[in-house]
Amino acid sequence: MSFTHGRSTSVLYNSSDLSAYFSSADSAQTAETAETTTFGNSAKTYIVGLRDGTVSLSGLWDGAASAVDSVLAATLGSTGKPVTIGQAGLVAGNRCQLMVSHETSYGVTAAVADVVQVSADLQADGGLWSGVYLRTVSAETISTNGSSIDNAASSANGLRANLHVTAGSGSATIKVQHSSDGSTWVDLITFTAATGAGAENKTITGTVNRYLRATSTISGGSPSFSYTVSVAR
C-alpha cells in the first residue's frame, strides 16, 4: 500500500500549468441511477445511467500577466477547455484525471488580515475520467519518442486524450501511439500541429493496445515545445 501527499498535485488548465496557484483541488466522479423496482421485489433495484464529473479549485490570487486571474477570469463561461488533475504529480506513468471543462464560476476573496484568495468550479463535458500522464512537461527542441507506459492489458473501449502545450515556438506534431509488445508502434491519435501554446482534447473508439507513448515531430528555426499528454481508456 502506498499513499501520496497532496503537495505533489498538478493542475493543468488549457495551455496553462496553474499548479503553483492552488492549494486545493477537489474532483468528483458520479454516475446517476434510475430505479427499476417492481412488484415482487424485496429490495429496491437500479440501473446505472449517465456519468458526470466536477472539479473545484481554490488557492491564492495572482494578477500578473498569464497568472491565475488573467487565465480564469478570461475563460468564465467558456466551453471545451481541456483540464488534467494529477494528484501524484506531473510525471509520466502517474495517475491523473482528465476532462473537457466548462468554467461555471470564478471567485476572488479579499480579507483585510489575509492573503487574497481565488476559487473556480469546472463542469465536465463528457465525464471526468481516470487515466495516466504519458509525458512530464519539459522543453523539447528535437523530435522525441516518449517513454513506453505499460497499461497491463489492451482494451476495446477507445481512448480520451488531453494535450497541454504550455509554451512553444516553431511547429510540433504530437501523437499518441500504441503497441501490443512495446516494440512496434502505430499512430493512434494525431493532434493538430502546434505552433505555440495551446491545448486539445481528442477521443477515439475501438481497440487500444497495452502500451502507450507520446511522440513529437518538431521543426522550425530554433524550435522549443513544453507539453504533456494525458490519456484515459
Secondary structure, 3 states (H helix, E strand, C coil): CCCCCHHHCEEEECCEECHHHEEEEEEEEEEEEEECCCCCCCCCCEEEEEEEEEEEEEEECCCCCCCHHHHHHHCCCCCCEEEEEECCCCCCCCEEEEEEEEEEEEEEECCCCCCCEEEEEEEECCCCEEEEECCCCEEECCCEECCCEECCCCECCCEEEEEEEEEEEEEEEEEEEEECCCCCCEEEEECCCECCCEEEEEEECCCECCEEEEEEEEEEEEEEEEEEEEEEC
